[in-house]
């Protein structure tokens, strides 16, 4: 009954269209497009909250108050120039020890693996059996083991990173790491090696607010990027244009600022660039050392020199600034302010800190148009929620990866090389409801919390597993999707087996088993939140006080007074009183319902 009431109220409140929210005010302000710094007398708690939410993932009331007391200039410097703030207490990723030398230079496919085994008598560090049935079965098992194990381990890396985003005393470092992850988007589905993705994540963090050219060179030589954009196929005489195209289109210049011939010529400069496991190498015999002409420059250019040419182009600084502005200020831009910020970036030789400081201090950043205009990505939504709640660890209930995936984003699995579109693409009626479901899932954890980590990747594997447990041989267990038929076949084939090099279905099943047994599990615990304690300690005495406190704590964009009154009325009816102290002994569930309603609002998606 109570759940139906809550659902009804959510639907009533959400019916006020998300698009009707004042993401951009029609009113003009002399602060808009004004990059001069904000003055101390204009500094407020709400502006400190805005800074911490955009340059990080928000914070508790105590953290916001700390930033406010610093004043605007010191607050921005504290956030941007964070190198002296220690992160030594933050643990490195705790690997599961699933990789071995046999997996170095992992083949691109199962057929490539078995072909290698046939030609060399071994693959993945395992020799082909000299006699007997399924001579290559252990090799194919290991191939599928690594596919599954790397995926599981990458999901663990996501949790490790989520905890860094939640706990780091250097929030901008993690926010920029997330920004670069989307700018230089790579996908585990192709890379299939958590080690490469973890290394790339550390590269982004190392250069997060440093020099963009240094970041670009490091990323161009990054094993994940090289593998993802097929660097191994880019050789003299047959250049592969993937990386050259993306570095111009997506990383530095943008469409319209180069020609196809520039891509072809730049691809020649990057020939020979490759990776040997986690090491960048240049195969000199595969590098094209002849003259190239790129954007009007002619010479025997190396890859590094191509990057210099790209960054000397007027479009480069504007392109980078535009992406940063859209992410940290507003997706709607004024070309004049972009040009001003681009001049700051270029005049500082692509050092990012002066640009970021200028943005976060500017009146434009705190203008009416830009405060409360950013639609949070799923990752931002989840981490900022946990930050506002004062949590110290990312709960395993609900599953972090499943929660963000349901809302349209999974770390290390961007949908395309262009990354996530962001902005209004995060908001559809279905995705908005998923955001409400996320709030419900950690406020009311139940059986739905179980992560996909150790579930069989294919329902057929469950059938196979059950058949093998009942005594079926490999052939019969993998031939039919019906467990009963498998058992009938098993009775006639128990002592025999079909002659073959390997059984792919069984390898998928066995690889899953091996991965599950070796990858460390994600800790599964629910968030410990005492809303009664939070509200009582806030000094609230009435239902009005309680609702106002929760609205101020969790919302950046205020809801209208009608919604506020509805929430107060809902809480009062559930408690049977307007006196918080009188209802203290049974207050918790009603407060959770109110928090769920607040977090289900369109306004909660904005920061």
KAPE-V178954 format. One record per residue. PSI is psi in radians with two decimals (NA if undefined). Layout:
BEGIN
psi = (PSI:PSI)
END
This chain:
BEGIN
psi = (-0.87:-0.71:-0.68:-0.67:-0.80:-0.80:-0.71:-0.75:-0.72:-0.79:-0.69:-0.77:-0.66:-0.35:-0.41:1.87:2.42:-0.62:-0.28:-0.16:2.57:1.20:-0.70:2.10:2.45:-0.27:2.54:2.72:2.51:-0.03:-0.42:2.31:0.32:1.95:0.10:2.62:2.59:2.55:2.73:-0.64:-0.25:-0.03:2.28:2.94:-0.74:-0.59:-0.61:-0.70:-0.72:-0.80:-0.81:-0.54:-0.64:-0.74:-0.05:-2.40:0.54:-2.90:3.08:2.91:-0.63:-0.72:-0.65:-0.72:-0.66:-0.81:-0.69:-0.76:-0.36:-0.41:2.83:-0.84:-0.86:-0.57:-0.81:-0.74:-0.66:-0.70:-0.70:-0.75:1.28:0.04:-0.52:-0.06:2.09:2.44:0.36:-0.38:-0.19:2.15:2.59:2.88:2.30:1.66:2.72:0.01:0.95:-0.15:2.51:2.89:-0.49:-0.30:-0.04:2.43:0.97:2.30:2.66:-0.27:2.95:-0.77:-0.67:-0.59:-0.83:-0.55:-0.75:-0.69:-0.71:-0.67:-0.65:-0.13:0.05:2.83:2.61:0.46:0.15:2.31:2.59:2.35:2.46:-0.49:3.02:3.04:2.66:1.11:-0.46:0.20:-0.79:-0.57:-0.79:-0.61:-0.78:-0.60:-0.86:-0.52:-0.82:-0.66:-0.81:-0.76:-0.72:-0.68:-0.81:-0.73:-0.61:-0.65:-0.60:-0.66:-0.67:-0.74:-0.75:-0.77:-0.70:-0.70:-0.59:-0.77:-0.63:-0.64:-0.26:2.33:0.01:1.23:-0.61:-0.57:-0.78:-0.62:-0.70:-0.57:-0.72:-0.69:-0.81:-0.54:-0.62:-0.57:-0.78:1.15:2.17:2.65:2.31:-0.52:-0.54:-0.73:-0.74:0.73:1.78:-0.50:-0.71:-0.73:-0.66:-0.72:-0.73:-0.71:-0.69:-0.59:-0.80:-0.70:-0.72:-0.68:0.28:-0.86:0.43:-2.26:2.22:-0.65:-0.76:-0.71:-0.75:-0.75:-0.78:-0.68:-0.65:-0.49:0.12:2.31:-0.66:-0.79:-0.77:-0.75:-0.74:-0.65:0.43:0.76:-0.58:-0.37:-0.02:1.64:2.78:2.29:-0.37:1.10:2.44:2.20:0.04:-0.96:-0.75:-0.68:-0.82:-0.61:-0.50:-0.86:-0.76:-0.39:-0.47:-0.78:-0.71:2.73:2.43:-0.09:0.29:2.94:2.90:-0.60:-0.53:-0.68:-0.81:-0.74:-0.69:-0.65:-0.65:-0.61:-0.47:0.04:2.49:-0.30:2.25:-3.12:2.42:1.68:-1.97:0.26:2.33:2.34:2.76:2.03:1.70:-0.57:-0.23:0.02:2.36:1.90:0.21:2.96:2.51:2.68:2.03:2.11:0.68:-0.03:2.35:2.35:3.07:1.29:2.49:3.03:-0.73:-0.66:-0.55:-0.72:-0.70:-0.75:-0.77:-0.76:-0.29:-0.24:2.42:-0.52:-0.42:-0.94:-0.69:-0.69:-0.81:-0.79:-0.73:-0.72:-0.72:-0.73:-0.78:-0.62:-0.73:-0.28:-1.19:2.46:-0.23:2.18:2.72:2.09:-0.50:-0.76:-0.56:-0.76:-0.68:-0.77:-0.61:-0.64:-0.66:-0.79:-0.81:-0.69:-0.33:0.42:0.69:0.37:2.28:-0.51:-0.80:-0.66:-0.86:-0.70:-0.78:-0.72:-0.86:-0.27:-0.25:2.62:-0.59:-0.73:-0.60:0.23:2.82:-0.62:-0.59:-0.41:2.28:0.41:-0.16:2.16:2.06:2.40:2.83:-0.73:-0.78:-0.74:-0.83:-0.87:-0.73:-0.59:-0.84:-0.60:-0.84:-0.51:-0.17:0.42:2.66:-0.18:2.60:2.07:2.64:-0.18:1.88:2.92:2.21:-0.84:-0.72:-0.69:-0.85:-0.62:-0.71:-0.48:0.02:0.18:2.27:2.12:2.40:0.11:0.95:2.61:-0.54:3.07:-0.31:-0.05:-2.83:2.41:-0.60:-2.92:-2.37:-0.22:-0.34:-0.27:1.94:2.90:-0.72:-0.77:-0.57:-0.69:-0.61:-0.58:-0.66:-0.63:-0.62:-0.79:-0.78:-0.67:-0.52:-0.35:-0.56:1.22:2.40:-2.78:-0.36:-0.14:-0.38:2.13:2.86:-0.06:-0.94:0.26:2.59:2.36:-0.26:2.27:-0.52:-0.49:-0.60:-0.78:-0.79:-0.78:-0.78:-0.65:-0.76:-0.65:-0.52:0.03:0.09:2.52:3.00:-0.77:-0.87:-0.60:-0.53:-0.19:-0.55:2.58:0.00:2.07:-0.66:-0.78:-0.65:-0.71:-0.64:-0.72:-0.64:-0.64:-0.58:-0.27:0.23:-0.63:0.12:2.90:2.60:2.44:2.04:2.82:-0.62:2.84:1.94:-0.75:-0.75:-0.65:-0.68:-0.75:-0.83:-0.66:-0.69:-0.80:-0.82:-0.72:-0.80:-0.61:-0.35:-0.51:2.30:2.43:2.66:2.24:2.30:1.70:2.61:2.71:2.30:1.82:2.23:1.60:-0.54:-0.83:-0.76:-0.82:-0.74:-0.75:-0.31:-0.23:0.16:2.38:-0.50:2.96:-0.57:-0.82:-0.78:-0.83:-0.75:-0.71:-0.80:-0.67:-0.79:-0.57:-0.65:-0.28:2.38:-0.68:2.09:2.48:2.80:2.91:-0.51:-0.75:-0.73:-0.82:-0.63:-0.73:-0.72:-0.80:-0.71:-0.80:-0.75:-0.71:-0.64:-0.62:-0.42:0.23:2.77:-0.03:1.94:-0.76:-0.68:-0.47:0.17:-0.65:-0.34:0.44:-0.53:-0.92:-0.68:-0.67:-0.68:-0.68:-0.72:-0.75:-0.71:-0.74:-0.75:-0.78:-0.20:-0.05:2.60:-0.64:-0.51:-0.33:-0.13:2.57:NA)
END
